[in-house]
Amino acid sequence: MNFLRDDLQEWATEIFKEIASDTSDFYHPASKNHQIFNQAYMKFVNRNLNYFDYANMVVTALYEDPEYNPNLKKTLEFCNYIKKLTGKEDDPFGRMCVWDVPARHTILPHIDNFIYHTMIDRYIFFVSEHPVDTTVVNIDFKRVKSDTGSLFEFSPTLEVHEFINNSDSRMIFLGFDIWKSDKLRAMSNNINIDAVTNNPERLGTFGAQGKKSKYMSKH
């Protein structure tokens, strides 16, 4: 679903300024196994949550206060604005991050197929400026608008998606998830909340597969 609103360009300009002025480090989600994200970088609005461990994600969403990046206040304000626009004010955020795809780089075609991804709606918002037709974004094998101020919603677990930056500058976009609350609460009935929160590995380590860490990195 694409959103066409006159104010999105203004939001994009302000958010891009905010991201450009934030001097904190980007995270490189490189992997030797699939290499999907090896050419891109991430900066998190609410920490690098561990979607490999679904129980951690549920506990974080339902029972804990988010840790938001204090340097990305305008970005968070925009995400809350979209919540209101879509009637999802009462639904918690999932992962929220800024993507940086450098010039002549790509996020390869993929789907996100963990349990978490079946329980969220994902929003993509482009904030950087590029010459016309120098970026290519395909969702479910169809090209979508990726110019400044373009916003759309899609299902990352059902629709193959890729992001190609053919320009000579960085492609910066915001990707944030909103939980489907009915599914979130239904799944919480199958989780031992105390076992998750009292696991010393949860806050004492960082990691993904094979670990019960709350965060995948220190970012």
C-alpha positions in Angstrom: 0.0 0.0 0.0 1.4 3.4 -1.0 0.7 6.6 0.9 0.3 9.8 -1.1 0.3 12.9 1.2 1.5 16.4 0.6 3.3 16.6 3.9 5.6 13.6 3.4 8.2 15.6 1.5 8.6 18.0 4.5 8.9 15.1 6.9 11.6 13.5 4.7 13.6 16.6 4.6 13.6 17.0 8.4 14.4 13.4 9.1 17.3 13.4 6.6 18.8 16.4 8.3 18.4 14.6 11.7 20.1 11.4 10.4 22.9 13.4 8.8 23.7 15.2 12.0 23.7 12.1 14.2 27.4 11.1 14.6 26.7 7.7 16.2 27.9 4.6 14.4 26.0 2.6 11.9 25.8 -1.2 12.3 26.9 -3.5 9.4 24.6 -6.6 9.2 27.0 -8.6 7.1 26.8 -12.4 6.9 29.0 -15.0 5.3 25.9 -17.2 4.8 23.5 -15.2 2.7 25.2 -11.8 2.0 21.8 -10.1 1.5 22.7 -7.1 3.6 26.5 -7.0 3.2 26.4 -3.8 1.1 24.2 -1.9 3.5 24.3 -0.3 7.0 21.8 0.2 9.8 21.1 2.7 12.6 18.4 1.8 15.1 15.6 4.0 16.4 14.9 1.6 19.3 18.0 -0.6 19.6 18.9 -3.7 17.5 16.2 -6.1 18.8 16.8 -9.8 18.4 14.1 -11.0 16.0 15.8 -14.5 15.9 14.3 -15.1 19.4 10.6 -14.5 19.2 10.0 -14.8 23.0 12.4 -11.9 23.5 10.5 -9.8 21.0 7.1 -10.5 22.6 8.3 -9.6 26.1 10.0 -6.4 24.8 6.9 -5.3 23.0 4.3 -6.1 25.8 6.1 -5.6 29.1 9.1 -3.3 28.7 9.6 0.4 27.9 11.5 1.0 24.6 15.0 2.5 24.6 14.8 5.1 21.8 17.8 6.8 20.2 17.8 10.3 21.7 19.3 11.7 18.5 16.4 10.5 16.3 13.5 12.3 17.9 12.0 13.7 14.7 12.3 10.2 13.2 10.4 8.7 16.1 7.8 11.5 15.9 7.2 10.6 12.3 6.7 6.9 13.1 4.1 7.8 15.7 2.4 10.1 13.2 2.1 7.1 10.8 0.7 5.0 13.7 -2.1 7.6 14.1 -2.6 7.9 10.4 -3.2 4.2 10.1 -5.3 3.8 13.2 -2.6 1.8 15.0 -1.9 4.0 18.0 -2.3 1.1 20.4 -0.1 -1.3 18.6 3.6 -1.4 19.7 6.5 -0.8 17.5 8.7 -3.7 16.4 12.1 -3.1 14.9 12.8 0.4 13.8 15.9 1.3 11.8 17.5 3.7 9.3 19.0 2.0 6.3 22.0 3.4 4.5 22.7 1.9 1.1 25.9 3.5 -0.3 26.3 4.6 -3.9 26.2 1.7 -6.4 25.3 -0.8 -3.7 22.3 -3.1 -3.2 20.2 -5.0 -0.6 19.7 -8.3 -2.4 16.2 -9.8 -3.1 14.9 -11.7 -0.1 12.0 -12.3 2.2 12.1 -12.2 6.0 10.8 -15.5 7.3 11.1 -15.6 11.1 8.0 -16.0 13.2 8.3 -12.3 14.2 7.9 -11.2 10.6 4.5 -12.9 10.3 3.2 -10.7 13.1 4.0 -7.2 11.8 3.3 -4.7 9.2 6.4 -3.0 7.7 6.6 0.6 6.5 9.4 2.0 4.3 9.9 5.8 4.0 12.6 7.3 1.7 14.3 10.4 3.0 17.3 11.0 0.8 17.3 12.9 -2.5 18.3 11.2 -5.8 18.1 12.0 -9.5 15.0 10.5 -11.1 15.2 6.7 -11.8 18.6 6.2 -10.1 17.2 3.9 -7.4 15.2 0.7 -8.0 13.0 -0.8 -5.3 11.1 -3.9 -6.2 8.4 -5.3 -3.9 6.8 -8.6 -5.0 8.7 -8.3 -8.3 7.1 -4.9 -9.0 8.9 -1.6 -9.0 7.6 0.9 -6.4 8.3 4.6 -6.0 11.5 5.3 -4.1 11.9 9.1 -4.5 12.1 11.4 -1.5 8.9 11.3 0.6 7.7 8.0 -0.8 6.0 5.8 1.8 4.6 2.3 1.5 3.5 -0.6 3.6 4.2 -4.3 2.8 4.5 -7.8 4.2 8.2 -8.7 4.4 7.5 -12.4 4.9 5.2 -12.7 1.8 6.7 -10.3 -0.7 10.2 -10.5 -2.1 11.9 -7.2 -1.7 15.2 -5.6 -3.0 16.7 -2.1 -2.9 19.2 -1.0 -5.6 21.1 2.2 -5.4 22.4 3.2 -8.9 23.0 6.8 -7.9 26.3 8.5 -6.9 25.0 9.2 -3.3 23.7 7.4 -0.3 20.2 6.0 -0.4 18.7 6.6 3.1 15.4 5.2 4.1 13.5 4.4 7.2 12.1 0.9 7.9 9.9 0.4 10.9 7.5 -2.4 12.0 4.2 -2.2 13.8 2.9 -5.3 15.6 -0.4 -6.8 14.9 -1.6 -6.7 18.5 -4.1 -9.5 18.3 -1.5 -11.9 17.1 1.1 -10.5 19.5 -1.1 -11.1 22.5 -2.2 -14.5 21.3 1.4 -15.6 21.0 2.3 -14.3 24.4 0.1 -17.0 26.0 2.6 -19.5 24.9 5.6 -17.8 26.4 7.0 -18.1 30.0 7.5 -14.4 30.7 9.5 -15.0 33.9 11.9 -17.4 32.2 12.6 -14.9 29.5 13.1 -11.8 31.7 15.2 -13.7 34.3 17.6 -15.3 31.9 21.0 -13.8 32.7 22.1 -14.3 29.1 19.4 -11.9 27.9 21.0 -8.7 29.0 24.5 -10.0 29.5 25.2 -11.0 25.9 24.7 -9.8 22.4 23.9 -12.1 19.5 21.3 -13.8 17.5 21.0 -17.4 16.5 21.6 -19.8 19.4 21.4 -17.0 22.0 18.7 -15.6 24.2 20.0 -12.0 24.0 17.6 -9.2 24.0 19.8 -7.2 21.5 21.8 -8.3 18.5 24.4 -5.6 19.1 25.3 -2.7 21.4 23.8 -0.3 18.9 
